[in-house]
């Protein structure tokens, strides 16, 4: 008897088929204040040193280190944002954190160790040049690469850009995604349910994940259980998007028309994977006016769609954005807080992570069925369990950390 698992493809083969010949999307100029979460298409070059001048790292007194150990008069007061005068001989300057060092001073002594006299201060001995001074250009040197192309503009990166006074940046256009649901049983929330119908949970879930990965959902539709209509709506979706994602309709049932429609309209690159959940996953391409739209046919079960989004949609969006941080999920070594046995398919188990002195412990949800979406709500990671494995509690395992970028 033929092995029913023999024709199943690996996760690695699926990623290779999915990412082959993917070209980054073009760049567009955007105001920096509107660029949060976007990915740089070109490097940002620093136009000024940060800090722009030597300044004090704390509240205290600026002086020449050779003058320490004797009383010094206070010749000026320097707050952040004010311009200092050259330091007078045998004097010190009262200076505050961020204040620019006066010409002639080479160190700062913190205020807590200085003894005050009627018209002077006594600086302790043992002071060294450069002490408590932030040197010009310590953080950023003018002309250097401030942020590399492919950087995602989150909080610190946006602050870096603002610190240069830059008001616009070149970012990749966000990938446009058409998100299709399949099946006469699906009803949108807010509508009454008929016999045998369920609410569409995949659409809002995948929309949010795609947005987290850096894409925008520009089109949604529900495909009925009809081959001709599925072909028409699939073709229309491909004209609007860089990526077409469907949920359901890629298995072997009589009402699963998406795979056949893909083969009619475009090309099927890979189908059916040796993984759990998510075995009936179809990858391919659909023609559109400017070339091809990538097609990812996820299974209809919500957990399978959730796992497939992290494993396949995230790196695909990353490739379109030329963002290395999205290429693969970070792997964390952990200890199994559960026991399991796998059969012929690799199992991606939903787990929470506990960080302790002994290391990371992964706790698996008790019900790992592909229809139990509650196992995904609090999941921190996917425990990557190889096929034909026996895992006992305490065994070392590898987990894929679910972070968006």
Secondary structure, 3 states (H helix, E strand, C coil): CCCCCCCCECHHHHHHHHHCCCCCCCEEEEEHHHCCCCEECCCEECCCCECCCCEECCCEEEECHHHCCCEEEEEEEECCCCCCCCCCCCEEEEECCCCECCCCCCEEEEHHHCEECCCCEECCCCCCCCCCEECCCCCECCCCEEECCCCECCHHHHHHHHCCCCCEEEEECCCEEEEEEECCCEECCCCCCCCCCEECHHHHHHHHHHHHHCCEEEEEEEECCCHHHHHHHHHHHHHHCCEEEEECCCCCCCCCCHHHHHHHHCEEEEECECEECCCCCEEEEEEECCEEEEEEEECCCHHHHHHHHHHHHHHHHHHHHCCHHHCCCCEEEEEECCCEECCCCEEEEEEEEEEECCEEEEEECCCCCCCCCHHHHCCCEEEEECCCCEECCCCEEEEEECCCC
